[in-house]
Amino acid sequence: MEISKNARMVLEKRYLMKDENGEAMETVDGMFHRVANAIARGDLLHDENADVDATAAAFYHMMTELEFLPNSPTLMNAGRPLGQLSACFVLPVEDSMDSIFEAIKQAALIHKSGGGTGFSFSRLRPEGSTVNSTGGVASGPISFMRVFNMATEAVKQGGSRRGANMGILRIDHPDILKFIDCKADNKEITNFNISVGLTEAFMQAVETDGEYSLIEPHTGTVAGKYRARKVFDKIVDAAWRNGEPGIIFLDRLNRDNVVPKQGEIESTNPCGEQPLLPHESCNLGSVNLTKMLKESRTGYVFDWEKLKNTVKMAVHFLDNVIDVNKYPLEQIDYTTKQTRKIGLGVMGWADCLLMMGIPYNSEAAVELGEKVMKCITESGREASRKLAEQRGAFPLFEESILPQDMPQRNGTITTIAPTGTLSIIAGCSSGVEPIFGYVFIRNIMDGTELLEVNPILKKELERRGLYSEELMRKIAKEGTVAHIEELPEDLRRVFVSTHDISPSYHVRMQAAFQKYTDNAVSKTVNFSNYATREDVAEVYTQAFKLDCKGVTIYRDGSRNEQVLNIGKVKKDGEEEEIAGRVVPRLRPAVVSGITEKVQIGCGNLYITVNYDDEGICEVFTNTGKAGGCPSQSEATARLVSISLRSGIDVKSIVNQLRGIRCPSTIRQPKLKCTSCPDAIARVIEKVYNEQVKLGRWAPPASKIVVKTEKDGKGTVRKAADPLIPEPGEVPGNMHFCPECGASLEHEGGCVICRQCGYSKCG
């Protein structure tokens, strides 16, 4: 099995079984054997004489050849006591306290087991409504979303990461305007992606500039009317600001609801690609399309037979997962097995196009995408029908909308999910997304720089005798291959990255795959920072016309956490706002603070946290007599101090430091921290929380050194667009991974680090 250094690091950090000290207890090869053996045993439930060893060998081969990988919970939990293998769940939220808090409890159990949850809050009565049973006033959906968010914050998935949620509100809910703006502050409801549930009637009203009715959910009566286009523009404006909310076309989800008699589909999983009924779950998996290519005299072409065979084996695998899965709730077990939905998707699509010499933003790519997905869905249905002959159709098949003369084992077959860490393991591009960047420069701890180059680009440049480190550094600086004039035009045309592709082609590619996908397609339409609200509106309209089931957009740099004060400069006698540079405020002459002794693995660490009326401004450390790492602790404290005085949010700093592990500390289980940085974070957090309770501070403000340089067009850069890049800068101002410091990519409403596998939704 050939996997990259990055893939091995991600597997060792996030997937392999670990002992009580956090050390890996199995090899990468052992993990795949564990998963293959556990899933193959599902055959025995249908045939006691089944050749489980042969099935396990086939599953093992498919995974270790990186031709197919199941969703993360399956890799993590198959063959282990927890045994929860599904990624996607939807829970109902009815308009009662019992239902609301039962949903919170159920979500906590799902998050603990490694799954993500989706909710529709559309049944909750709007804020200010009368509650007849108590005579009180309803607090509304957004209020309860905050309660769900806090519960998610408290529960870590499998002890390693927090859960993710999708929150949906129908466009005709009376609180829809409040919902649209509920994440205007990036620090609000941080464990949710949110989407507005749009209807066909609403979109038609947008087109005609008409009104539409708001409906009281608990009575079904009309509560008022809004101009559809004004509400649509408000959604567009919010998404332009920070990518939230997305949109979901509810009527289309229900058009393809395979068992409409069981109820309406009201929500999806956190990334929006898996519509589910209440208490349904779905397990996902992805075929690595780069492994489905073969070389011909004219270059790479698809090996259609290999693709069909891989799909059929993957359907067998995913159907077995349903049977061997240990569901977190009995009701989920029952509901899931009534429809037996699976979601087989793809990864490596952009890499395939590069290998075949086809630009992502071309008619040929769109047409090929349709052809590939048609092959996968048709082959998957064929495999599911064969399983139905052996094992029986899904229990609700007879009341389904599927052709009654062709029984299927599974209610749905295909879903295009973001493949995040799975694509890192497989060493390919993610889902159906284009390449984000071709060259990255990583700073190593000893001060050296490491170039990381897309292997397909590197191979092609070497073949043409064009590869050099100097050229790679230029590509990294520009952020794109398309602008490197010394490269041949045909190469620049094929090796396009996310921001070289027009939003229209992003949507067209999504629609191409959606045409032959049972469920939905997770795809982010990426905009440059310069994009306008009109650009976003155009994408939403195009997605509606091309029969997509939802859209997620992200405008580069729009979720930047750094708060910039606006500087002003006199120009021709008038003040003009411009962008500036952050510098730390000076250390106050007088401060207050505490010093706390914390036991670490090599002795005691004395941590002092000082503050003034503006906030925490200084942290320093001393080690006890037993020694320790005084230089590293001091360096951490100095960097924290300058960050705090530069206006960086305390919680962001704490999140960066919390959980860092030191062998000398984690080997002593009675200690209350995992390392010196973790101890520093805990004391900072403690001081911060105590002072906030006392109402002492407003958030600290950064100070700006005014910068008056003009861009290449002679225009002063405006603070209203603080993220517009200067010439030579990488476009936009990306977030950085809190675990390894690499750039984060936006994918399906979430962020993913392609270096270490860190991911976060919401």
Stockholm file with secondary structure:
# STOCKHOLM 1.0

chainA/1-762         MEISKNARMVLEKRYLMKDENGEAMETVDGMFHRVANAIARGDLLHDENADVDATAAAFYHMMTELEFLPNSPTLMNAGRPLGQLSACFVLPVEDSMDSIFEAIKQAALIHKSGGGTGFSFSRLRPEGSTVNSTGGVASGPISFMRVFNMATEAVKQGGSRRGANMGILRIDHPDILKFIDCKADNKEITNFNISVGLTEAFMQAVETDGEYSLIEPHTGTVAGKYRARKVFDKIVDAAWRNGEPGIIFLDRLNRDNVVPKQGEIESTNPCGEQPLLPHESCNLGSVNLTKMLKESRTGYVFDWEKLKNTVKMAVHFLDNVIDVNKYPLEQIDYTTKQTRKIGLGVMGWADCLLMMGIPYNSEAAVELGEKVMKCITESGREASRKLAEQRGAFPLFEESILPQDMPQRNGTITTIAPTGTLSIIAGCSSGVEPIFGYVFIRNIMDGTELLEVNPILKKELERRGLYSEELMRKIAKEGTVAHIEELPEDLRRVFVSTHDISPSYHVRMQAAFQKYTDNAVSKTVNFSNYATREDVAEVYTQAFKLDCKGVTIYRDGSRNEQVLNIGKVKKDGEEEEIAGRVVPRLRPAVVSGITEKVQIGCGNLYITVNYDDEGICEVFTNTGKAGGCPSQSEATARLVSISLRSGIDVKSIVNQLRGIRCPSTIRQPKLKCTSCPDAIARVIEKVYNEQVKLGRWAPPASKIVVKTEKDGKGTVRKAADPLIPEPGEVPGNMHFCPECGASLEHEGGCVICRQCGYSKCG
#=GR chainA/1-762 SS CCCCHHHHHHHHHHTSCBCTTSCBCSCHHHHHHHHHHHHHGGGGGTCTTCCHHHHHHHHHHHHHTTSEEECHHHHHHTTSSSCCCCCEEEECCCSSHHHHHHHHHHHHHHHHHTCEEEEECTTSCCTTCEETTTTEECCCHHHHHHHHHHHHHHCEETTTEECCEEEEEETTSTTHHHHHTTTSSTTSSTTEEEEEEECHHHHHHHHHTCEEEEECTTTCCEEEEEEHHHHHHHHHHHHHHHSCCEEEEHHHHHHTCSCGGGCCCCEECTTSCCEECTTCEEEEEEEEGGGGEEEETTEEEECHHHHHHHHHHHHHHHHHHHHHCCCSSHHHHHHHHHHCCEEEEEECHHHHHHHHTCCSSSHHHHHHHHHHHHHHHHHHHHHHHHHHHHHCCCTTGGGSSSCTTSCCSCSCCBCBCCCHHHHHHHTSCCTTCCCSCSEEEEECTTSCEEEEECHHHHHHHHHTTCCCHHHHHHHHHHTCSTTCTTSCHHHHHHSCCGGGSCHHHHHHHHHHHHTTCSSCBCCEEEECTTCCHHHHHHHHHHHHHTTCSEEEEEETTTTCCCCCCCEEEEETTEEEEECEEEECCCCCSSCEEEEEEEEETTEEEEEEEEEETTEEEEEEEEECTTCCCHHHHHHHHHHHHHHHHTTCCHHHHHHHHTTCCCHHHHTSTTCSCSSHHHHHHHHHHHHHHHHHHTTCCCCCCCEEEECCCBCTTSCBCCTTSTTCCCTTSCSSCCCBCTTTCCBEEEETTEEEETTTCCEEEC
#=GC SS_cons         CCCCHHHHHHHHHHTSCBCTTSCBCSCHHHHHHHHHHHHHGGGGGTCTTCCHHHHHHHHHHHHHTTSEEECHHHHHHTTSSSCCCCCEEEECCCSSHHHHHHHHHHHHHHHHHTCEEEEECTTSCCTTCEETTTTEECCCHHHHHHHHHHHHHHCEETTTEECCEEEEEETTSTTHHHHHTTTSSTTSSTTEEEEEEECHHHHHHHHHTCEEEEECTTTCCEEEEEEHHHHHHHHHHHHHHHSCCEEEEHHHHHHTCSCGGGCCCCEECTTSCCEECTTCEEEEEEEEGGGGEEEETTEEEECHHHHHHHHHHHHHHHHHHHHHCCCSSHHHHHHHHHHCCEEEEEECHHHHHHHHTCCSSSHHHHHHHHHHHHHHHHHHHHHHHHHHHHHCCCTTGGGSSSCTTSCCSCSCCBCBCCCHHHHHHHTSCCTTCCCSCSEEEEECTTSCEEEEECHHHHHHHHHTTCCCHHHHHHHHHHTCSTTCTTSCHHHHHHSCCGGGSCHHHHHHHHHHHHTTCSSCBCCEEEECTTCCHHHHHHHHHHHHHTTCSEEEEEETTTTCCCCCCCEEEEETTEEEEECEEEECCCCCSSCEEEEEEEEETTEEEEEEEEEETTEEEEEEEEECTTCCCHHHHHHHHHHHHHHHHTTCCHHHHHHHHTTCCCHHHHTSTTCSCSSHHHHHHHHHHHHHHHHHHTTCCCCCCCEEEECCCBCTTSCBCCTTSTTCCCTTSCSSCCCBCTTTCCBEEEETTEEEETTTCCEEEC
//
